[in-house]
C-alpha cells in the first residue's frame, strides 16, 4: 500500500532537516489489529548516517512529501483473509533552526481495511 507522509513547516521560521535521510529511512509505523489489539512495527530501511548532515530548508508553510510503502505481508500478518488495522505513522528527527539544534516531531493515523465480500 502506497502512502504519502506530508511534513509541513507550521512554524514562523525556516527549518533545515535531513530530508534525504528521512526519505531513505522512512517513518516509524506501528500497526494495530483492530480486532485483536495485536501490534507490530514495520521495518525501517537502513540509511547512511552521513545523510543526516545533508540538510534541506523548509520555509514557513512549506511542505514536502515522503513516499512510503506498507507491504501487503505487513498488513496481512494479523489475518490473511481480512485486513482491519490502524497505522500510526510518525516522524521524529533532529533539525536546525536559527542556528540552533531542534527536534521535530509529527504523527498521524490511518485506518486500513480490506473490502468485505
Rosetta blueprint (number, residue, H / E / L):
1 X L
2 X E
3 X E
4 X E
5 X E
6 X E
7 X E
8 X E
9 X L
10 X L
11 X L
12 X L
13 X L
14 X L
15 X E
16 X E
17 X E
18 X L
19 X H
20 X H
21 X H
22 X H
23 X H
24 X H
25 X H
26 X L
27 X L
28 X E
29 X E
30 X E
31 X E
32 X E
33 X E
34 X L
35 X L
36 X L
37 X L
38 X L
39 X E
40 X E
41 X E
42 X L
43 X L
44 X L
45 X L
46 X L
47 X L
48 X L
49 X H
50 X H
51 X H
52 X H
53 X H
54 X L
55 X L
56 X E
57 X E
58 X E
59 X L
60 X L
61 X L
62 X L
63 X E
64 X E
65 X E
66 X E
67 X E
68 X E
69 X E
70 X L
71 X L
72 X H
73 X H
74 X H
75 X H
76 X L
77 X L
78 X L
79 X L
80 X L
81 X L
82 X L
83 X L
84 X E
85 X E
86 X E
87 X E
88 X E
89 X E
90 X E
91 X E
92 X E
93 X E
94 X E
95 X E
96 X E
97 X E
98 X L
99 X L
100 X E
101 X E
102 X E
103 X E
104 X E
105 X E
106 X E
107 X E
108 X E
109 X E
110 X E
111 X E
112 X E
113 X E
114 X L
115 X L
116 X L
117 X L
